[in-house]
Amino acid sequence: MAPAQSDLCRPTGRTSSKQHESGWSRLLFAFRVLLCSLVIIALVLYKFCDFAFLPRPICRLFRLWLAGPCNGLAGSLSPGVNSTTCPQWTALHPTKHRGLSEDLDVAYSSEDFKQRAIQILGEAVRVPTESYDDNGPVGEDSRWDTFAELHRVLEASFPRVYESLNVTKVNTYGLVFHWQGSSTAKPYILAAHQDVVPVEGQTVKDWKHDPYSGYYDGTWIWGRGTCDDKSDLIQQLLAIDSLLKQDFSPARTLILSYGFDEESKGIEGAGHLARYLEETYGRDSFALLLDEGGHYTDMGGIVFAAPSTSEKGYLDVEITLSTLGGHSSVPPSHTSIGLLSRFIAAVEDNPHQASLSRTGTPFATTQCLATYSPLYPDDLRRLARQAVTNDAALKVLQERLLASDPLYKAMLGTTQAVDLVEGGVKVNALPERASAVINHRIAEHSSVGELQQHMIDLLTPLAAKYDLALVAFGSNVTYGSAGQVVLSDFLGTALEPSPVTPTEHGPWALLQGSIKATFESSPTRNSSKVVVIPSLSIGNTDTRFYWNLTKHIFRFSPSFDTDSFNGAHTINEAFRTDSLNEGVRFYTKFILNMDESDLL
């Protein structure tokens, strides 16, 4: 059976009744045939232009035209074709240090190197560097002492690094490695963290291998911290050690900054490190900073690398209700717990509105996926293209995205989750106090102040209804005689959404080029089908302390999402060992490109 024709290409009318056809109908028929032919020719040339008789400049102009207003017609673009909605830079291979880079590519592919990387990561994992939310200051809480053992492991594993770089310990367990360059160019920072999320004792039996075994089964290396974040830390040190072994000396100064409480408050680790670096080097004194973050994802044979260029903000709001106590045999209409439930219900019944802004990172991510992902639905692809200039299409696109995946709700708006509730001490005693903590992740386009005002506006009428005095974030809002409700910043951890890293030329282009060069030079991956896209991190990293040091902050971990056996912060955390070498390859390309590129 012949394939069905589209309406656009199907002739109309009965050819046996030519005497009844007007000149206009014949003209319309000819136009439809011509248009159908042009569409077919356009699509064929788009796919096979390089093999046709047309010169390369003509091919490039033609593809750029398709990448613009005709993007929806052409489907997804090839990674080798640039786009105005998701600019791509070519692979950036070191030139000045080309021989060194190629020699190390060979070394990283050897079994000996792989086994050494596995051994060192395993030894680091076997040190349970857990950080807790209730950790006291360094020097007062003995639980920090385990980090001294990790330092001994690192120094024994990388003696060449410790001998060649200037190592400073900040607040006892924060590590700063200073690799002095020969030029006056702005230095840059590679960051990672030494700590891990605690393993809950009752879950140990559910692990395939002991959570601090560092066991290698031939494919995976098991243990807490293999994915988050000791793999990044070890890969960075392996890259530097390999460069030192080849007598490489940098022109641009490199700083390694390793915190030790990223999984809790970050104050003891990166908080002290950031102050030290700003005092030592000055405000805005670094060319860029690269910390843990987004990964690689394979979408229909195209690899998408998604460094995070911004992070959502953070605020835990505690609602505390205080009322008179007494015996439960003579209760009021509403106890403090009952009143608290009404405040919680009001919050949950009034979620924050999502917003897809053309200036936001989620919009940029959407445009990149619509442009380059072969798996992206064609109707959404066309809608995304129209949304660049059409407000109605932008609104429909937002609605469609929110309906397609719950993750978009988290990306496009401020989220709220009631995570803690407390109240009452005895079954026959009226509760004098009840409280709840609501966790918020603040949208890129919002702020702590806007969120606080939203809470005040929402809960003020409720406080007045029940004759409660409302104190919100240190200010008296209403007065009442039946009790008091207090809104406060629980534990004082409020955080504004991060500044958005520019994704024009310069540092972003260098990062893109280094990622693509890593794939092209890898004997196992050997691919040029790589697209680098900006993304929004809905969690927070140590970079929240480093905003004063540089405007160019990237959050990226050079591994696939499938290189993690079961994710992080859960049982059976494990890292695919084949990815270890590739991560070292990336950091090496990145360091060499930072040293010689004129993009900065």
DORO-199991 format. One record per residue (C-alpha): y, x, z negated; residue in one letter. Coordinates in steps of 0.05 Angstrom, whole numbers, padded with zeros to 5 digits, always signed. Each point is the difference from the previous one (the first is absolute). Layout:
YXZA...
***
This chain:
+00000+00000+00000M+00068+00027+00019A+00049+00010-00056P+00050-00055-00011A+00070+00014+00025Q+00061-00008-00044S+00048-00057+00016D+00050+00052+00023L-00046+00026+00054C-00035-00065+00022R+00023-00030+00068P+00021-00072-00004T-00002-00056+00051G-00051-00017+00055R+00000+00050+00058T-00026-00054+00048S+00066-00038-00006S+00047+00052+00027K+00038-00052+00040Q+00023-00030-00066H+00022+00065-00032E+00074+00010-00002S+00034+00067+00009G+00014+00001-00074W-00073-00008-00020S-00020+00057+00047R+00055+00043-00030L-00024-00017-00071L-00071+00018+00019F+00021+00067+00029A+00041+00015-00062F-00059-00014-00046R-00046+00045+00041V+00053+00055+00000L+00011-00006-00075L-00075+00001-00013C-00007+00062+00043S+00056+00036-00036L-00031-00014-00068V-00067+00027+00023I+00032+00062+00032I+00042+00011-00064A-00060-00002-00045L-00042+00045+00045V+00056+00051+00006L+00012-00002-00075Y-00072+00019-00013K-00012+00048+00058F+00068+00025+00020C-00018+00073-00015D-00056-00004+00050F+00041-00034+00055A+00043+00032+00053F+00064-00012-00039L+00037+00060-00030P-00002+00008-00076R+00074-00018-00010P-00011-00067+00035I-00060-00013-00044C+00040+00015-00062R+00058-00045+00020L-00048-00055+00017F-00036+00005-00066R+00065+00002-00039L+00019-00065+00035W-00065-00031-00022L+00011+00027-00070A+00065-00037-00003G+00009-00072+00023P-00070-00005+00030C-00038+00026-00060N-00032-00068-00013G-00025-00003+00072L-00032+00069-00001A-00037-00009-00066G-00004+00059-00047S+00029+00065+00024L-00039+00065+00004S+00018+00049-00056P+00026+00047+00055G+00053-00050+00021V+00063-00002-00041N+00034-00064-00024S+00070-00017-00021T-00027-00045-00056T-00047+00054-00028C+00023+00069+00022P-00054+00053+00004Q+00007+00075+00003W-00051+00046+00032T-00049+00045-00036A+00034+00060-00030L-00043+00062+00003H+00025+00064-00033P+00026+00048+00053T+00025+00060-00038K-00063+00000-00042H-00046-00027+00055R-00053+00053-00009G-00002-00008-00075L-00005-00076+00007S-00058+00006+00050E-00037+00051-00043D+00005-00046-00060L-00023-00060+00041D-00064+00039+00012V-00006+00020-00073A+00009-00071-00025Y-00058-00023+00044S-00049+00047-00032S-00054-00023-00049E+00020+00056-00049D+00071-00027-00005F-00025-00071-00009K-00047+00021-00056Q+00056+00038-00036R+00046-00061+00005A-00056-00045-00028I-00013+00049-00058Q+00073+00005-00020I+00013-00075+00003L-00063-00012-00040G+00023+00048-00054E+00068-00034-00004A-00032-00069-00005V-00045+00023-00057R+00062+00007-00043V+00017-00071-00026P+00076+00003+00005T+00011-00073-00020E+00070-00025-00015S+00011-00062-00042Y+00057-00050-00003D+00006+00013-00075D+00001+00076+00005N+00050+00031-00048G+00044+00060+00019P-00031+00066+00018V-00010+00041-00063G-00010-00062-00042E-00059-00033+00035D-00063+00043+00005S-00027-00040+00059R+00044+00043+00045W-00038+00062-00019D-00053-00011+00054T+00050+00021+00053F-00003+00071-00026A-00072+00002+00022E+00019-00024+00070L+00051+00055+00004H-00054+00051-00016R-00043-00029+00056V+00058+00004+00050L+00017+00071-00018E-00073+00022+00005A-00007-00035+00067S+00064+00025+00031F+00016+00069-00029P+00036+00021+00064R+00047-00060-00006V+00016+00015-00072Y+00012+00074+00016E+00044-00012+00061S+00041-00060-00021L+00046-00007-00059N-00032-00051-00047V+00041-00038-00051T-00027-00049-00052K+00048-00057-00015V-00011-00040-00064N-00064+00041-00011T-00043-00034+00053Y+00045-00013+00059G-00011+00053+00055L+00052+00028+00047V-00022+00052+00052F+00058+00036+00034H-00017+00034+00066W+00063+00038+00019Q+00021+00000+00073G+00039+00053+00037S+00054-00047+00027S+00055-00042-00032T-00027-00064+00030A-00007-00059-00047K-00066+00003-00038P-00050-00057-00001Y-00050-00030-00049I-00073-00017+00003L-00019-00044-00059A-00063-00027-00032A-00023-00020-00070H-00052+00030-00047Q-00016-00062-00041D-00049-00057+00012V-00009-00072-00022V-00044-00004-00062P-00073-00021+00009V-00017-00061-00041E-00060+00017-00044G-00037-00065+00014Q+00001+00014+00076T-00032+00069-00002V-00069-00031+00009K+00024-00032+00066D+00016+00067+00032W-00050+00029+00049K+00015+00068-00029H+00035+00020-00064D+00075-00012+00009P+00016+00072-00017Y-00060+00034+00033S+00034+00023+00064G-00068-00011+00031Y-00009+00014+00074Y-00055-00041+00034D+00007+00030+00070G+00053-00050+00022T+00043-00020-00059W+00027+00037-00060I+00000-00047-00060W+00046-00008-00058G+00066-00026-00027R+00057+00034+00036G-00037+00019+00064T+00044-00049+00038C+00059-00007-00046D+00026+00054+00000D-00038+00065-00011K-00021+00003+00073S+00072+00005+00024D+00015+00053-00053L-00060+00043+00017I+00011-00007+00075Q+00072+00025-00008Q-00022+00061-00041L-00056+00015+00050L+00049+00000+00057A+00048+00047-00036I-00057+00045-00022D-00025+00004+00072S+00069+00018+00026L+00008+00054-00053L-00068+00028+00019K+00027+00009+00071Q+00062+00036-00028D+00046-00057+00019F+00069+00003-00032S+00046-00061+00008P+00070-00001+00027A+00015-00066-00036R-00011-00004-00075T-00056-00048-00021L-00005-00033-00069I-00063-00032-00027L+00014-00052-00054S-00060-00028-00039Y+00012-00053-00054G-00051-00022-00051F+00014-00072-00019D+00012-00036+00066E-00053-00051-00019E+00039-00021-00062S+00076+00008-00008K+00014+00064+00038G+00053+00020-00051I-00036+00059-00031E-00021+00029+00068G+00042-00015+00061A+00058-00023-00043G+00006+00071-00029H-00017+00033+00066L+00056-00037+00037A+00052+00021-00051R-00024+00072+00003Y+00003+00001+00076L+00069-00032+00002E+00027+00048-00052E-00031+00060+00036T+00015-00017+00073Y+00054-00054-00003G+00008-00072+00023R-00023-00016+00072D-00024+00072+00005S-00066-00012+00036F-00014-00013+00073A-00056-00050-00016L-00054-00018-00050L-00072-00019+00016L-00042-00035-00054D-00063-00043-00001E+00002-00066+00038G-00022-00034+00064G-00063+00017+00038H-00031-00002+00070Y-00030-00065+00026T-00040-00009+00063D+00019-00062+00039M-00040-00010+00062G-00006+00075+00016G+00074+00014-00015I+00014+00038-00065V+00060-00025-00039F+00030+00048-00050A+00044-00038-00049A+00044+00044-00044P+00040-00041-00049S+00074+00006+00009T+00020-00044-00058S-00028-00032-00063E+00011-00067-00034K+00038-00004-00065G-00030-00018-00067Y+00017-00042-00061L-00043-00028-00056D+00037-00059-00031V-00022-00019-00070E+00014-00072-00022I+00000-00006-00076T+00005-00068-00033L+00016-00006-00074S-00002-00066-00039T-00009-00022-00072L-00070+00005-00029G-00036-00046-00048G-00066-00036-00011H-00035-00028+00062S-00010-00067-00035S+00074-00016+00012V+00014+00029+00069P+00063-00006+00043P-00003-00030+00069S-00007+00069+00030H-00023+00065-00034T+00025+00067+00023S-00064+00007+00042I+00011-00068+00032G+00072+00018+00016L-00021+00067+00028L-00049-00035+00046S+00057-00041+00029R+00040+00063+00014F-00060+00033+00033I-00012-00062+00042A+00072+00000+00022A-00006+00072+00023V-00065-00012+00038E+00027-00064+00032D+00059+00037+00029N-00026+00062+00036P+00047+00047+00035H+00013-00013+00073Q-00027+00049+00051A+00047+00029+00053S-00016+00037+00064L+00063+00039+00014S+00011+00040+00064R+00027+00057-00042T-00060+00002-00046G-00061+00045+00001T-00050-00059+00007P+00035-00020+00064F-00006+00071+00027A-00074+00001-00019T-00011-00067+00035T+00034+00024+00063Q-00043+00062+00003C-00065-00039-00010L+00021-00051+00053A+00018+00056+00048T-00060+00045-00006Y-00059-00036-00033S-00051-00027+00050P-00026-00046-00055L+00067-00034-00012Y-00001-00074+00022P+00036-00008+00067D+00040-00060-00023D+00025+00038-00061L+00015+00060+00045R+00045-00042+00045R+00032-00032-00061L+00014+00067-00032A+00032+00024+00064R+00045-00061+00004Q+00018+00007-00074A+00038+00065+00014V+00059-00042+00026T-00019-00073-00010N+00012-00030-00070D-00044-00060+00012A-00058+00045+00021A+00012+00043-00062L-00007-00061-00045K-00063-00022+00034V-00028+00071-00003L+00013+00002-00075Q-00037-00066-00010E-00058+00022+00043R-00007+00067-00037L+00002-00033-00068L-00054-00049+00021A-00044+00055+00030S-00010+00046-00060D+00019-00003-00075P+00022+00073+00006L+00061-00022+00039Y+00024-00041-00060K-00001+00065-00040A+00035+00038+00055M+00055-00049+00016L+00022-00023-00069G+00003+00011-00074T-00067-00016-00033T-00011-00025-00071Q-00063-00001-00042A-00007-00024-00072V-00045+00055-00028D+00007-00001-00076L+00004-00058-00049V+00003+00003-00076E+00012-00051-00055G-00027-00029-00065G-00036+00031-00059V-00039-00057-00032K-00028-00067+00022V+00036-00041-00053N+00067+00038+00003A+00055-00017+00048L+00014+00061+00043P+00069+00029-00015E-00002+00045+00061R-00032-00001+00068A+00012+00046+00059S-00021+00014+00072A+00012+00058+00047V+00012-00013+00074I-00010+00058+00047N+00047+00002+00060H-00003+00044+00062R+00070-00005+00029I+00010-00008+00075A+00032+00056+00039E+00060-00045+00015H+00010-00022-00073S+00019+00034-00065S-00013+00000-00075V+00066-00036-00012G-00016-00054+00050E-00068-00012-00032L+00030-00004-00070Q+00052-00050+00024Q-00055-00041+00033H-00036-00004-00067M+00064-00020-00037I+00018-00054+00050D-00071-00027+00000L-00011-00002-00076L+00070-00018-00026T-00009-00076+00013P-00067+00002-00035L+00029+00034-00061A+00055-00052-00003A-00050-00057+00007K-00038+00023-00062Y+00062+00021-00040D-00019+00073+00001L+00047+00059-00002A-00010+00044+00061L+00012+00076-00005V-00012+00032+00068A-00002+00075+00008F+00047+00013-00058G+00050-00056+00013S+00007-00068-00034N-00006-00054+00053V-00008-00066-00038T+00000-00022-00073Y-00051-00046-00034G-00026-00021-00068S-00074-00010+00014A-00017+00073+00010G+00012+00059+00046Q-00027+00025+00066V+00012+00073+00019V-00008+00031+00069L-00007+00076-00002S-00023+00060+00040D-00070+00012-00029F-00008+00074-00018L+00065+00017+00037G-00033+00017+00067T+00048-00035+00048A+00002+00034+00068L+00043-00016+00060E-00032-00002+00069P+00000+00070+00029S+00050+00024+00052P-00030-00008+00070V-00016+00066+00034T+00032+00007+00069P-00049-00003+00058T+00044+00028+00054E-00009+00071+00026H-00007+00059-00048G-00048-00001-00059P-00034-00065+00024W-00012+00031+00069A-00028+00063-00033L-00048-00040-00043L-00022-00041+00061Q-00010+00062+00042G-00040+00035-00055S-00047-00059-00008I-00013-00005+00074K-00010+00075+00007A-00052-00003-00056T-00041-00051+00040F+00007+00037+00066E-00023+00067-00031S-00058-00029-00039S-00068+00013+00031P-00029-00063-00031T+00058-00049+00009R+00029+00031+00064N+00044-00059+00017S+00068-00013+00029S-00005-00075-00014K+00043+00003-00063V+00060-00042-00018V+00043+00015-00061V+00035-00060-00031I+00045-00010-00061P-00027-00043-00056S+00022-00029-00067L-00037+00019-00063S-00009-00060-00046I-00017+00047-00058G+00039+00059-00028N-00013+00074+00001T+00032+00060-00034D+00051+00000+00056T+00041-00050-00041R+00025+00060-00041F+00019+00042+00061Y+00052-00043+00034W+00057+00048-00017N-00035+00059+00033L-00003-00024+00073T+00011-00060+00045K-00064+00015+00037H-00058-00022-00044I-00068-00014+00032F-00063-00026-00034R-00062+00019+00039F-00071+00023-00014S-00035+00030+00061P-00065-00040-00002S-00029-00064+00028F-00004-00063-00041D-00075+00004+00012T-00003+00070-00032D+00002-00035-00067S-00067-00029-00022F+00026-00056-00044N+00075+00011-00005G+00037+00029-00060A+00008-00026-00072H-00069-00030+00000T-00073+00017-00008I-00035+00046+00050N+00062+00038+00022E-00024+00050+00052A+00031+00040+00057F-00032+00016+00067R-00007+00075+00003T+00008+00006+00076D+00072-00021-00012S+00015+00058-00047L+00004+00051+00057N+00043-00047+00042E+00049-00008-00057G+00007+00075-00007V+00011+00004+00076R+00057-00050-00005F+00035+00035-00058Y-00006+00066+00038T+00032-00029+00064K+00054-00033-00042F+00017+00065-00037I+00002+00041+00064L+00043-00052+00036N+00048-00005-00059M+00006+00076+00004D+00018+00005+00074E+00024-00068+00026S+00072-00013+00020D-00008-00074-00016L+00030+00009-00070L
***
